Amino acid sequence: MSNIVNCESCGNYLYDEEFDEYYCSMNLDEDEYGRLFSYSEYKCPYYQFADEYQVVRKQI
């Protein structure tokens, strides 16, 4: 299950208010973008779990 792409939980998946849509903030080239959506179990090398409390835990 860890290899499945889940962009909704990625820290690089941002919302653009102007276009009213989500997008990946990483600069993927054409090959990477194609692989991301063509394989059912592709592990994105830029995936980063969106954990806004990570900084707070380090301060304690």
PQR file with spaces between the fields and no chain letter, atoms N, CA, C, O and H, PARSE charges and radii, in Angstrom:
ATOM       1  N    MET     1       0.819   -1.198    0.000 -0.4000 1.5000
ATOM       2  CA   MET     1       0.000    0.000    0.000 -0.0000 2.0000
ATOM       3  C    MET     1       0.859    1.256    0.000  0.5500 1.7000
ATOM       4  O    MET     1       0.386    2.307   -0.432 -0.5500 1.4000
ATOM       5  N    SER     2       2.102    1.190    0.467 -0.4000 1.5000
ATOM       6  CA   SER     2       2.937    2.384    0.536 -0.0000 2.0000
ATOM       7  C    SER     2       3.395    2.862   -0.842  0.5500 1.7000
ATOM       8  O    SER     2       3.799    4.016   -0.984 -0.5500 1.4000
ATOM       9  H    SER     2       2.486    0.336    0.818  0.4000 1.0000
ATOM      10  N    ASN     3       3.341    1.995   -1.863 -0.4000 1.5000
ATOM      11  CA   ASN     3       3.762    2.388   -3.199 -0.0000 2.0000
ATOM      12  C    ASN     3       2.673    3.116   -3.981  0.5500 1.7000
ATOM      13  O    ASN     3       2.967    3.729   -5.007 -0.5500 1.4000
ATOM      14  H    ASN     3       3.013    1.057   -1.747  0.4000 1.0000
ATOM      15  N    ILE     4       1.449    3.063   -3.531 -0.4000 1.5000
ATOM      16  CA   ILE     4       0.362    3.702   -4.252 -0.0000 2.0000
ATOM      17  C    ILE     4       0.444    5.210   -4.066  0.5500 1.7000
ATOM      18  O    ILE     4       0.621    5.700   -2.951 -0.5500 1.4000
ATOM      19  H    ILE     4       1.211    2.565   -2.697  0.4000 1.0000
ATOM      20  N    VAL     5       0.314    5.937   -5.164 -0.4000 1.5000
ATOM      21  CA   VAL     5       0.386    7.394   -5.123 -0.0000 2.0000
ATOM      22  C    VAL     5      -0.872    7.941   -4.459  0.5500 1.7000
ATOM      23  O    VAL     5      -1.989    7.631   -4.873 -0.5500 1.4000
ATOM      24  H    VAL     5       0.170    5.539   -6.070  0.4000 1.0000
ATOM      25  N    ASN     6      -0.682    8.754   -3.431 -0.4000 1.5000
ATOM      26  CA   ASN     6      -1.798    9.389   -2.745 -0.0000 2.0000
ATOM      27  C    ASN     6      -1.480   10.874   -2.627  0.5500 1.7000
ATOM      28  O    ASN     6      -0.989   11.337   -1.598 -0.5500 1.4000
ATOM      29  H    ASN     6       0.226    9.006   -3.094  0.4000 1.0000
ATOM      30  N    CYS     7      -1.765   11.605   -3.684 -0.4000 1.5000
ATOM      31  CA   CYS     7      -1.402   13.017   -3.737 -0.0000 2.0000
ATOM      32  C    CYS     7      -2.123   13.841   -2.675  0.5500 1.7000
ATOM      33  O    CYS     7      -1.598   14.866   -2.239 -0.5500 1.4000
ATOM      34  H    CYS     7      -2.164   11.229   -4.520  0.4000 1.0000
ATOM      35  N    GLU     8      -3.303   13.424   -2.253 -0.4000 1.5000
ATOM      36  CA   GLU     8      -4.062   14.200   -1.283 -0.0000 2.0000
ATOM      37  C    GLU     8      -3.354   14.337    0.061  0.5500 1.7000
ATOM      38  O    GLU     8      -3.599   15.300    0.788 -0.5500 1.4000
ATOM      39  H    GLU     8      -3.729   12.592   -2.607  0.4000 1.0000
ATOM      40  N    SER     9      -2.486   13.396    0.399 -0.4000 1.5000
ATOM      41  CA   SER     9      -1.781   13.468    1.680 -0.0000 2.0000
ATOM      42  C    SER     9      -0.340   13.972    1.525  0.5500 1.7000
ATOM      43  O    SER     9       0.435   13.938    2.481 -0.5500 1.4000
ATOM      44  H    SER     9      -2.288   12.614   -0.191  0.4000 1.0000
ATOM      45  N    CYS    10       0.015   14.435    0.334 -0.4000 1.5000
ATOM      46  CA   CYS    10       1.374   14.896    0.074 -0.0000 2.0000
ATOM      47  C    CYS    10       1.514   16.382    0.389  0.5500 1.7000
ATOM      48  O    CYS    10       0.608   17.169    0.115 -0.5500 1.4000
ATOM      49  H    CYS    10      -0.615   14.463   -0.443  0.4000 1.0000
ATOM      50  N    GLY    11       2.639   16.756    0.958 -0.4000 1.5000
ATOM      51  CA   GLY    11       2.906   18.150    1.283 -0.0000 2.0000
ATOM      52  C    GLY    11       3.149   19.013    0.057  0.5500 1.7000
ATOM      53  O    GLY    11       3.096   20.239    0.147 -0.5500 1.4000
ATOM      54  H    GLY    11       3.376   16.117    1.181  0.4000 1.0000
ATOM      55  N    ASN    12       3.416   18.389   -1.092 -0.4000 1.5000
ATOM      56  CA   ASN    12       3.646   19.128   -2.336 -0.0000 2.0000
ATOM      57  C    ASN    12       2.373   19.335   -3.146  0.5500 1.7000
ATOM      58  O    ASN    12       2.415   19.924   -4.227 -0.5500 1.4000
ATOM      59  H    ASN    12       3.459   17.393   -1.165  0.4000 1.0000
ATOM      60  N    TYR    13       1.244   18.858   -2.637 -0.4000 1.5000
ATOM      61  CA   TYR    13      -0.033   18.963   -3.330 -0.0000 2.0000
ATOM      62  C    TYR    13      -0.748   20.201   -2.806  0.5500 1.7000
ATOM      63  O    TYR    13      -1.308   20.178   -1.710 -0.5500 1.4000
ATOM      64  H    TYR    13       1.209   18.380   -1.759  0.4000 1.0000
ATOM      65  N    LEU    14      -0.733   21.277   -3.579 -0.4000 1.5000
ATOM      66  CA   LEU    14      -1.218   22.574   -3.125 -0.0000 2.0000
ATOM      67  C    LEU    14      -2.479   23.001   -3.868  0.5500 1.7000
ATOM      68  O    LEU    14      -2.759   22.535   -4.973 -0.5500 1.4000
ATOM      69  H    LEU    14      -0.278   21.296   -4.469  0.4000 1.0000
ATOM      70  N    TYR    15      -3.228   23.893   -3.239 -0.4000 1.5000
ATOM      71  CA   TYR    15      -4.463   24.411   -3.832 -0.0000 2.0000
ATOM      72  C    TYR    15      -4.206   25.773   -4.454  0.5500 1.7000
ATOM      73  O    TYR    15      -3.602   26.642   -3.826 -0.5500 1.4000
ATOM      74  H    TYR    15      -3.001   24.271   -2.341  0.4000 1.0000
ATOM      75  N    ASP    16      -4.660   25.961   -5.680 -0.4000 1.5000
ATOM      76  CA   ASP    16      -4.531   27.236   -6.384 -0.0000 2.0000
ATOM      77  C    ASP    16      -5.902   27.898   -6.410  0.5500 1.7000
ATOM      78  O    ASP    16      -6.816   27.436   -7.093 -0.5500 1.4000
ATOM      79  H    ASP    16      -5.151   25.255   -6.191  0.4000 1.0000
ATOM      80  N    GLU    17      -6.034   28.988   -5.656 -0.4000 1.5000
ATOM      81  CA   GLU    17      -7.323   29.677   -5.561 -0.0000 2.0000
ATOM      82  C    GLU    17      -7.736   30.320   -6.879  0.5500 1.7000
ATOM      83  O    GLU    17      -8.925   30.393   -7.191 -0.5500 1.4000
ATOM      84  H    GLU    17      -5.291   29.363   -5.101  0.4000 1.0000
ATOM      85  N    GLU    18      -6.773   30.779   -7.643 -0.4000 1.5000
ATOM      86  CA   GLU    18      -7.082   31.434   -8.908 -0.0000 2.0000
ATOM      87  C    GLU    18      -7.756   30.479   -9.898  0.5500 1.7000
ATOM      88  O    GLU    18      -8.719   30.850  -10.569 -0.5500 1.4000
ATOM      89  H    GLU    18      -5.808   30.719   -7.390  0.4000 1.0000
ATOM      90  N    PHE    19      -7.240   29.243   -9.982 -0.4000 1.5000
ATOM      91  CA   PHE    19      -7.790   28.260  -10.914 -0.0000 2.0000
ATOM      92  C    PHE    19      -8.761   27.297  -10.235  0.5500 1.7000
ATOM      93  O    PHE    19      -9.373   26.467  -10.907 -0.5500 1.4000
ATOM      94  H    PHE    19      -6.458   28.942   -9.437  0.4000 1.0000
ATOM      95  N    ASP    20      -8.911   27.396   -8.908 -0.4000 1.5000
ATOM      96  CA   ASP    20      -9.824   26.557   -8.136 -0.0000 2.0000
ATOM      97  C    ASP    20      -9.538   25.065   -8.334  0.5500 1.7000
ATOM      98  O    ASP    20     -10.444   24.269   -8.583 -0.5500 1.4000
ATOM      99  H    ASP    20      -8.414   28.070   -8.362  0.4000 1.0000
ATOM     100  N    GLU    21      -8.255   24.709   -8.215 -0.4000 1.5000
ATOM     101  CA   GLU    21      -7.862   23.316   -8.366 -0.0000 2.0000
ATOM     102  C    GLU    21      -6.574   23.033   -7.607  0.5500 1.7000
ATOM     103  O    GLU    21      -5.837   23.951   -7.248 -0.5500 1.4000
ATOM     104  H    GLU    21      -7.520   25.356   -8.012  0.4000 1.0000
ATOM     105  N    TYR    22      -6.312   21.753   -7.368 -0.4000 1.5000
ATOM     106  CA   TYR    22      -5.085   21.315   -6.716 -0.0000 2.0000
ATOM     107  C    TYR    22      -4.037   20.982   -7.772  0.5500 1.7000
ATOM     108  O    TYR    22      -4.372   20.609   -8.896 -0.5500 1.4000
ATOM     109  H    TYR    22      -6.911   21.007   -7.660  0.4000 1.0000
ATOM     110  N    TYR    23      -2.760   21.120   -7.400 -0.4000 1.5000
ATOM     111  CA   TYR    23      -1.669   20.806   -8.315 -0.0000 2.0000
ATOM     112  C    TYR    23      -0.447   20.370   -7.511  0.5500 1.7000
ATOM     113  O    TYR    23      -0.336   20.644   -6.316 -0.5500 1.4000
ATOM     114  H    TYR    23      -2.487   21.423   -6.487  0.4000 1.0000
ATOM     115  N    CYS    24       0.453   19.693   -8.192 -0.4000 1.5000
ATOM     116  CA   CYS    24       1.717   19.280   -7.589 -0.0000 2.0000
ATOM     117  C    CYS    24       2.709   20.418   -7.754  0.5500 1.7000
ATOM     118  O    CYS    24       2.932   20.888   -8.870 -0.5500 1.4000
ATOM     119  H    CYS    24       0.363   19.470   -9.162  0.4000 1.0000
ATOM     120  N    SER    25       3.304   20.866   -6.660 -0.4000 1.5000
ATOM     121  CA   SER    25       4.223   21.996   -6.713 -0.0000 2.0000
ATOM     122  C    SER    25       5.631   21.607   -7.178  0.5500 1.7000
ATOM     123  O    SER    25       6.470   22.479   -7.403 -0.5500 1.4000
ATOM     124  H    SER    25       3.123   20.484   -5.754  0.4000 1.0000
ATOM     125  N    MET    26       5.888   20.321   -7.320 -0.4000 1.5000
ATOM     126  CA   MET    26       7.199   19.877   -7.801 -0.0000 2.0000
ATOM     127  C    MET    26       7.275   20.058   -9.315  0.5500 1.7000
ATOM     128  O    MET    26       6.272   19.898  -10.010 -0.5500 1.4000
ATOM     129  H    MET    26       5.206   19.613   -7.137  0.4000 1.0000
ATOM     130  N    ASN    27       8.438   20.383   -9.817 -0.4000 1.5000
ATOM     131  CA   ASN    27       8.635   20.542  -11.260 -0.0000 2.0000
ATOM     132  C    ASN    27       8.930   19.177  -11.867  0.5500 1.7000
ATOM     133  O    ASN    27      10.089   18.781  -11.994 -0.5500 1.4000
ATOM     134  H    ASN    27       9.252   20.512   -9.252  0.4000 1.0000
ATOM     135  N    LEU    28       7.876   18.462  -12.239 -0.4000 1.5000
ATOM     136  CA   LEU    28       8.027   17.147  -12.848 -0.0000 2.0000
ATOM     137  C    LEU    28       8.246   17.315  -14.337  0.5500 1.7000
ATOM     138  O    LEU    28       7.600   18.141  -14.982 -0.5500 1.4000
ATOM     139  H    LEU    28       6.935   18.783  -12.136  0.4000 1.0000
ATOM     140  N    ASP    29       9.172   16.517  -14.886 -0.4000 1.5000
ATOM     141  CA   ASP    29       9.319   16.561  -16.336 -0.0000 2.0000
ATOM     142  C    ASP    29       8.232   15.683  -16.962  0.5500 1.7000
ATOM     143  O    ASP    29       7.468   15.034  -16.249 -0.5500 1.4000
ATOM     144  H    ASP    29       9.697   15.846  -14.362  0.4000 1.0000
ATOM     145  N    GLU    30       8.168   15.666  -18.273 -0.4000 1.5000
ATOM     146  CA   GLU    30       7.091   14.965  -18.968 -0.0000 2.0000
ATOM     147  C    GLU    30       7.091   13.467  -18.672  0.5500 1.7000
ATOM     148  O    GLU    30       6.026   12.866  -18.533 -0.5500 1.4000
ATOM     149  H    GLU    30       8.789   16.194  -18.852  0.4000 1.0000
ATOM     150  N    ASP    31       8.271   12.862  -18.575 -0.4000 1.5000
ATOM     151  CA   ASP    31       8.364   11.432  -18.289 -0.0000 2.0000
ATOM     152  C    ASP    31       7.878   11.107  -16.888  0.5500 1.7000
ATOM     153  O    ASP    31       7.128   10.150  -16.699 -0.5500 1.4000
ATOM     154  H    ASP    31       9.136   13.351  -18.688  0.4000 1.0000
ATOM     155  N    GLU    32       8.298   11.896  -15.902 -0.4000 1.5000
ATOM     156  CA   GLU    32       7.870   11.659  -14.520 -0.0000 2.0000
ATOM     157  C    GLU    32       6.360   11.820  -14.368  0.5500 1.7000
ATOM     158  O    GLU    32       5.709   11.032  -13.683 -0.5500 1.4000
ATOM     159  H    GLU    32       8.907   12.673  -16.055  0.4000 1.0000
ATOM     160  N    TYR    33       5.818   12.837  -15.008 -0.4000 1.5000
ATOM     161  CA   TYR    33       4.381   13.088  -14.929 -0.0000 2.0000
ATOM     162  C    TYR    33       3.595   11.944  -15.569  0.5500 1.7000
ATOM     163  O    TYR    33       2.547   11.545  -15.061 -0.5500 1.4000
ATOM     164  H    TYR    33       6.348   13.477  -15.565  0.4000 1.0000
ATOM     165  N    GLY    34       4.100   11.424  -16.672 -0.4000 1.5000
ATOM     166  CA   GLY    34       3.457   10.289  -17.325 -0.0000 2.0000
ATOM     167  C    GLY    34       3.499    9.037  -16.473  0.5500 1.7000
ATOM     168  O    GLY    34       2.505    8.316  -16.381 -0.5500 1.4000
ATOM     169  H    GLY    34       4.952   11.747  -17.084  0.4000 1.0000
ATOM     170  N    ARG    35       4.641    8.767  -15.845 -0.4000 1.5000
ATOM     171  CA   ARG    35       4.770    7.606  -14.962 -0.0000 2.0000
ATOM     172  C    ARG    35       3.854    7.704  -13.752  0.5500 1.7000
ATOM     173  O    ARG    35       3.304    6.699  -13.301 -0.5500 1.4000
ATOM     174  H    ARG    35       5.448    9.352  -15.920  0.4000 1.0000
ATOM     175  N    LEU    36       3.689    8.901  -13.232 -0.4000 1.5000
ATOM     176  CA   LEU    36       2.874    9.115  -12.039 -0.0000 2.0000
ATOM     177  C    LEU    36       1.448    8.632  -12.252  0.5500 1.7000
ATOM     178  O    LEU    36       0.842    8.071  -11.339 -0.5500 1.4000
ATOM     179  H    LEU    36       4.136    9.718  -13.598  0.4000 1.0000
ATOM     180  N    PHE    37       0.914    8.840  -13.431 -0.4000 1.5000
ATOM     181  CA   PHE    37      -0.480    8.479  -13.677 -0.0000 2.0000
ATOM     182  C    PHE    37      -0.685    7.249  -14.543  0.5500 1.7000
ATOM     183  O    PHE    37      -1.823    6.818  -14.729 -0.5500 1.4000
ATOM     184  H    PHE    37       1.406    9.296  -14.172  0.4000 1.0000
ATOM     185  N    SER    38       0.392    6.666  -15.081 -0.4000 1.5000
ATOM     186  CA   SER    38       0.226    5.495  -15.926 -0.0000 2.0000
ATOM     187  C    SER    38       0.348    4.179  -15.152  0.5500 1.7000
ATOM     188  O    SER    38      -0.255    3.178  -15.541 -0.5500 1.4000
ATOM     189  H    SER    38       1.317    7.016  -14.930  0.4000 1.0000
ATOM     190  N    TYR    39       1.109    4.170  -14.077 -0.4000 1.5000
ATOM     191  CA   TYR    39       1.271    2.945  -13.285 -0.0000 2.0000
ATOM     192  C    TYR    39       0.357    2.996  -12.071  0.5500 1.7000
ATOM     193  O    TYR    39       0.210    4.037  -11.430 -0.5500 1.4000
ATOM     194  H    TYR    39       1.599    4.983  -13.761  0.4000 1.0000
ATOM     195  N    SER    40      -0.249    1.869  -11.768 -0.4000 1.5000
ATOM     196  CA   SER    40      -1.157    1.850  -10.621 -0.0000 2.0000
ATOM     197  C    SER    40      -0.399    1.844   -9.292  0.5500 1.7000
ATOM     198  O    SER    40      -0.942    2.267   -8.271 -0.5500 1.4000
ATOM     199  H    SER    40      -0.130    1.023  -12.289  0.4000 1.0000
ATOM     200  N    GLU    41       0.848    1.370   -9.294 -0.4000 1.5000
ATOM     201  CA   GLU    41       1.626    1.329   -8.059 -0.0000 2.0000
ATOM     202  C    GLU    41       2.974    2.028   -8.247  0.5500 1.7000
ATOM     203  O    GLU    41       4.024    1.421   -8.032 -0.5500 1.4000
ATOM     204  H    GLU    41       1.289    1.026  -10.124  0.4000 1.0000
ATOM     205  N    TYR    42       2.947    3.272   -8.637 -0.4000 1.5000
ATOM     206  CA   TYR    42       4.166    4.051   -8.824 -0.0000 2.0000
ATOM     207  C    TYR    42       4.459    4.824   -7.548  0.5500 1.7000
ATOM     208  O    TYR    42       3.585    5.506   -7.013 -0.5500 1.4000
ATOM     209  H    TYR    42       2.095    3.764   -8.811  0.4000 1.0000
ATOM     210  N    LYS    43       5.684    4.717   -7.064 -0.4000 1.5000
ATOM     211  CA   LYS    43       6.083    5.449   -5.865 -0.0000 2.0000
ATOM     212  C    LYS    43       6.741    6.759   -6.283  0.5500 1.7000
ATOM     213  O    LYS    43       7.817    6.755   -6.882 -0.5500 1.4000
ATOM     214  H    LYS    43       6.394    4.163   -7.499  0.4000 1.0000
ATOM     215  N    CYS    44       6.099    7.865   -5.971 -0.4000 1.5000
ATOM     216  CA   CYS    44       6.613    9.175   -6.353 -0.0000 2.0000
ATOM     217  C    CYS    44       7.858    9.494   -5.524  0.5500 1.7000
ATOM     218  O    CYS    44       7.816    9.406   -4.297 -0.5500 1.4000
ATOM     219  H    CYS    44       5.225    7.868   -5.485  0.4000 1.0000
ATOM     220  N    PRO    45       8.964    9.864   -6.175 -0.5600 1.5000
ATOM     221  CA   PRO    45      10.186   10.170   -5.432  0.2800 2.0000
ATOM     222  C    PRO    45      10.098   11.483   -4.652  0.5500 1.7000
ATOM     223  O    PRO    45      10.938   11.743   -3.791 -0.5500 1.4000
ATOM     224  N    TYR    46       9.101   12.306   -4.939 -0.4000 1.5000
ATOM     225  CA   TYR    46       8.955   13.595   -4.277 -0.0000 2.0000
ATOM     226  C    TYR    46       7.873   13.590   -3.203  0.5500 1.7000
ATOM     227  O    TYR    46       7.592   14.625   -2.599 -0.5500 1.4000
ATOM     228  H    TYR    46       8.418   12.095   -5.638  0.4000 1.0000
ATOM     229  N    TYR    47       7.259   12.418   -2.960 -0.4000 1.5000
ATOM     230  CA   TYR    47       6.188   12.338   -1.974 -0.0000 2.0000
ATOM     231  C    TYR    47       6.717   12.711   -0.595  0.5500 1.7000
ATOM     232  O    TYR    47       7.778   12.250   -0.175 -0.5500 1.4000
ATOM     233  H    TYR    47       7.487   11.577   -3.450  0.4000 1.0000
ATOM     234  N    GLN    48       5.975   13.535    0.085 -0.4000 1.5000
ATOM     235  CA   GLN    48       6.351   13.990    1.419 -0.0000 2.0000
ATOM     236  C    GLN    48       5.049   14.120    2.218  0.5500 1.7000
ATOM     237  O    GLN    48       4.178   14.916    1.868 -0.5500 1.4000
ATOM     238  H    GLN    48       5.112   13.909   -0.256  0.4000 1.0000
ATOM     239  N    PHE    49       4.928   13.352    3.267 -0.4000 1.5000
ATOM     240  CA   PHE    49       3.702   13.366    4.059 -0.0000 2.0000
ATOM     241  C    PHE    49       3.452   14.760    4.616  0.5500 1.7000
ATOM     242  O    PHE    49       4.345   15.368    5.205 -0.5500 1.4000
ATOM     243  H    PHE    49       5.636   12.706    3.552  0.4000 1.0000
ATOM     244  N    ALA    50       2.254   15.258    4.432 -0.4000 1.5000
ATOM     245  CA   ALA    50       1.882   16.601    4.894 -0.0000 2.0000
ATOM     246  C    ALA    50       1.614   16.550    6.396  0.5500 1.7000
ATOM     247  O    ALA    50       0.510   16.216    6.827 -0.5500 1.4000
ATOM     248  H    ALA    50       1.528   14.765    3.953  0.4000 1.0000
ATOM     249  N    ASP    51       2.615   16.878    7.176 -0.4000 1.5000
ATOM     250  CA   ASP    51       2.507   16.844    8.636 -0.0000 2.0000
ATOM     251  C    ASP    51       2.835   18.222    9.186  0.5500 1.7000
ATOM     252  O    ASP    51       3.997   18.525    9.459 -0.5500 1.4000
ATOM     253  H    ASP    51       3.511   17.149    6.826  0.4000 1.0000
ATOM     254  N    GLU    52       1.819   19.054    9.347 -0.4000 1.5000
ATOM     255  CA   GLU    52       2.046   20.422    9.807 -0.0000 2.0000
ATOM     256  C    GLU    52       2.492   20.504   11.264  0.5500 1.7000
ATOM     257  O    GLU    52       2.912   21.572   11.710 -0.5500 1.4000
ATOM     258  H    GLU    52       0.875   18.808    9.125  0.4000 1.0000
ATOM     259  N    TYR    53       2.413   19.420   12.011 -0.4000 1.5000
ATOM     260  CA   TYR    53       2.818   19.427   13.411 -0.0000 2.0000
ATOM     261  C    TYR    53       4.244   18.924   13.616  0.5500 1.7000
ATOM     262  O    TYR    53       4.708   18.838   14.753 -0.5500 1.4000
ATOM     263  H    TYR    53       2.071   18.552   11.649  0.4000 1.0000
ATOM     264  N    GLN    54       4.941   18.594   12.541 -0.4000 1.5000
ATOM     265  CA   GLN    54       6.300   18.059   12.645 -0.0000 2.0000
ATOM     266  C    GLN    54       7.245   19.072   13.302  0.5500 1.7000
ATOM     267  O    GLN    54       8.081   18.679   14.115 -0.5500 1.4000
ATOM     268  H    GLN    54       4.565   18.664   11.617  0.4000 1.0000
ATOM     269  N    VAL    55       7.140   20.321   12.983 -0.4000 1.5000
ATOM     270  CA   VAL    55       8.002   21.364   13.556 -0.0000 2.0000
ATOM     271  C    VAL    55       7.722   21.527   15.038  0.5500 1.7000
ATOM     272  O    VAL    55       8.648   21.716   15.827 -0.5500 1.4000
ATOM     273  H    VAL    55       6.461   20.641   12.322  0.4000 1.0000
ATOM     274  N    VAL    56       6.456   21.456   15.425 -0.4000 1.5000
ATOM     275  CA   VAL    56       6.086   21.624   16.830 -0.0000 2.0000
ATOM     276  C    VAL    56       6.664   20.504   17.682  0.5500 1.7000
ATOM     277  O    VAL    56       7.127   20.745   18.797 -0.5500 1.4000
ATOM     278  H    VAL    56       5.704   21.302   14.785  0.4000 1.0000
ATOM     279  N    ARG    57       6.639   19.274   17.160 -0.4000 1.5000
ATOM     280  CA   ARG    57       7.187   18.147   17.919 -0.0000 2.0000
ATOM     281  C    ARG    57       8.680   18.303   18.145  0.5500 1.7000
ATOM     282  O    ARG    57       9.187   17.876   19.182 -0.5500 1.4000
ATOM     283  H    ARG    57       6.262   19.078   16.255  0.4000 1.0000
ATOM     284  N    LYS    58       9.393   18.900   17.212 -0.4000 1.5000
ATOM     285  CA   LYS    58      10.842   19.091   17.365 -0.0000 2.0000
ATOM     286  C    LYS    58      11.161   20.158   18.412  0.5500 1.7000
ATOM     287  O    LYS    58      12.241   20.138   19.001 -0.5500 1.4000
ATOM     288  H    LYS    58       8.981   19.248   16.369  0.4000 1.0000
ATOM     289  N    GLN    59      10.245   21.079   18.648 -0.4000 1.5000
ATOM     290  CA   GLN    59      10.471   22.150   19.609 -0.0000 2.0000
ATOM     291  C    GLN    59      10.335   21.679   21.051  0.5500 1.7000
ATOM     292  O    GLN    59      10.874   22.296   21.969 -0.5500 1.4000
ATOM     293  H    GLN    59       9.367   21.095   18.169  0.4000 1.0000
ATOM     294  N    ILE    60       9.622   20.601   21.237 -0.4000 1.5000
ATOM     295  CA   ILE    60       9.376   20.104   22.601 -0.0000 2.0000
ATOM     296  C    ILE    60      10.546   19.345   23.144  0.5500 1.7000
ATOM     297  O    ILE    60      10.498   18.864   24.276 -0.5500 1.4000
ATOM     298  H    ILE    60       9.184   20.100   20.491  0.4000 1.0000
